[in-house]
Amino acid sequence: MRTATPLALAPLLFSGGSLALALDGNNFAHYNSRAVVDNCTESSSPSSSPYWKIDDFVLKVYDWDNGGSMGTFGFKAYYSATNSTVECLVQDVDLAKLGGNVGGKWSKCSTAGAEFQFDFSAISLTMKETWTCSGSPGTIFNANATGRLMIHGCLDSDTDKGVESDCHLMEMEMPANVTSSTLKR
């Protein structure tokens, strides 16, 4: 058996991943010392405590003081399990009809599979997202969460649509409830 010099080992040690080396006569062989873990599948596990971070809110309501509910609602949502950010926005809609009750309307976000409901009377937000991971073919992951929004204050101004209340909301994090299902082939 021939001994290896440090220079001969250097390319194998620094080629990435966790490597173990073996000397077989004159040939070196390397292999992964642990099974390859799909980061998406790992981060999608309920034990990883996935969450949504919600910020950059927009809430504009016309004639709110007089019972009006027409307006705009939107935000950005970062979801830790998929390491992605989506934008969610509805404009010039009746905010009182966006959801908040069982069977309520879901509004789509900028990425397929991400949707939200805004409960105008409770000022709460429900997120849901569906995704797959390449390391878990045939498995569909689903997550949902509901959180109460905190209004810092609203600035009222006269517009051609009526008195516009432009409200500032506090950013928030919501822990996600994750489930998965496997498709039968």
Sequence and secondary structure as in RCSB ss.txt:
>XXXX:A:sequence
MRTATPLALAPLLFSGGSLALALDGNNFAHYNSRAVVDNCTESSSPSSSPYWKIDDFVLKVYDWDNGGSMGTFGF
KAYYSATNSTVECLVQDVDLAKLGGNVGGKWSKCSTAGAEFQFDFSAISLTMKETWTCSGSPGTIFNANATGRLM
IHGCLDSDTDKGVESDCHLMEMEMPANVTSSTLKR
>XXXX:A:secstr
     HHHHHHHHTSSS EEEEEETTEEEEEESS    HHHHHHSGGG  EEEEEEEEEEEESGGGT  EEEEEE
EEEETTTTEEEEEEEEEEEGGGS  STT   EEBSSTTEEEEEETTTTEEEEEEEEE TTSTTEEEEEEEEEE  
EEEEEEEEETTEEEEEEEE  EEEE EEEEEE   
